[in-house]
Amino acid sequence: MKNWLTIGQFSKAVGVSAKALRLYEKMGLLKSRTRGENGYRYYDDTQLVLAKRLKEFKDLGFSLAEIKSLLQSDHALDSEKLKITMRTRLDLINQEAELLKEQKKQIETILSSIEKKSEPLKADERRVIMSLYGKVSIVVTGVNGLEKTAEYIQKHFKNAGQSVPTFKWHAELVLPEEKPYILVVPEKDLLFGDISRIQADVVVIKNLSEHSAELEKNYLKLFSAIGPHVNTVVNADDRASVSLMANPHIQKGRIFYFSKNRALEKQIKFIGGVLSSGDELDIYGFNLKSQVHVKIDRIMALEEEMALISSLGAVLTVGLDQEQLQIR
């Protein structure tokens, strides 16, 4: 007599979630033995061996497509195919281990230089830091001057030794798999395409066109798709943008502000952000050791000034320091 297990009991016995088991069945990796009249899935204890083997492959880092092929080879006793696949995976792990070993060595060298307070970091050392912390996607959204902000962000990265491409959102856009990149999403285009495909690490909001429940709903679709890990850089001088930041979902991430209003200095100093008064900039927070004060040696139009300070907020959230900024 078979010992029937519910999906909850089976998932507990194997050590995987019920959600994962449903996905495995959908992909044809592991099907429940039967369905009850109530529609619930039932497994029998003879399936535990297969389920645990599947989990072992998953823990080794194989994709589900690779696991499907491995299980078929295992079932067919195709030991040669199993050996080839395992050796390929072992080679990949060895390569990753060597890469991690090299990164560890580079970090130790840079850390030693910082702790000894020796000469400024060399260009190659800055590139190492960017390779570790610069794997991000930055979304620039709102209205007015989005492309200019993206252009400044590119300049900051270039000054740090890294070339970053910029894309403009549209419904058919195929987002790159590799980071970093900058994505410009005009407010009006939040309605087009599958916004859930946008997975940003940093969102820069220049300003909203208006304060309305309908518009706020469009922005929240973007943040809901991204998740709570995102850093948001927002215009403190735009009332509609500040109002949007009151949403509990957005507040789960970190929020920084940029402003031209010196009356907000106390708040920005406490929260973190960039404050400008035309010919001077003050930067607070962003894991900087102390406030950064910079004098600007040229006159900028308002749009360019806002693009500069919003771009500074974006790149400072991902680890660039004062020496890597393109300000003047």
C-alpha positions, 0 to 999 in steps of 0.5 A: 500500500502506497504512503500518500503525501500531500504537497506540504508533507512532500516539500518538508520531507525533500526540503524544497518549497511547495511553490518549487514543486509546482514549478517542477511539475509544470516543467515536467521534472517531477509530477505529482502521482495523482490529484484528489477530488479537491484538486490537491496534488499527492505524491508517494514516498517512492518519489522522494529519491528523485526529488532529493536528486533534483534538489542536489543538482539544484544546490550544485548550481545547475539550471532547471533545463540542465537538471532535466537533461541530467535526470533523463541521463540518470534514468537512462543510466547514461553514465558518460553523459552524466560525467561530461556534464559534471566535469563541465560544471566542475570546470566552471566552478574552478574558473569562478574560484580563480576569479574570486581568488583574484578579486580577493587579492585585488581588494586586499591590495586596495584596502591596504592602500586605503588603510595606510592613507597612501597616494590616491587610488590608481586608475586600475584600482578604481576600475577594480572597485567599479567592477565590484560595485558598478554592476547596477542598472539605473533608471531615470524617470519623471519629466524634463531633462532625463537624457541630460541626467543620463549623460552626466551619469555616463560621465561619472562612470567614465571618469571612474574607468567604466563605459555604461550604455544608455537605453530609452524605454519602449514596449519592444525594448530588449533589456541587456542581461549584463549590467551596468546600464542606464535606462531612461523611462519618460513618465508618459511611457510608464503606461507602455510595455511590460514595466515588470521587466524593469529590474533597477537597482537605482531609480532617479525621479527628476520630477512628476508632471502632477500630483494625482492618484492615477499618476502615482499608481503608474509609478508604483507599478514600477516600484512594485516590479523592482522590489524593496531593495532599490535606492531612490534619488528624488527631487526634494523641490518637487512636491509631487515627487516628495509625496510619492516617497510617502508610499510604504512600499517605496520607503522599504528601500533607501531614499536620497534627495537632491535640491536647490533649496538651502532651507532643506539643508538640515533635513538633507544633511540628516537623510542624505543627498545633494544640495546646490546653490548654483556655484557650490555643492554640498553632498551628505551621507552616501557612506561618505566619511564627511560632508563634501563641499565643492565649488563650481567654476562655471555658470550652469543653466537650471536644467543642467544644474538639476541634471548634475545634482540628480546624477550625483545622487545616482552614482553615489548610491552605488559606491563612487567616491569624490575623486570619481565624480565628474563635477566641474 
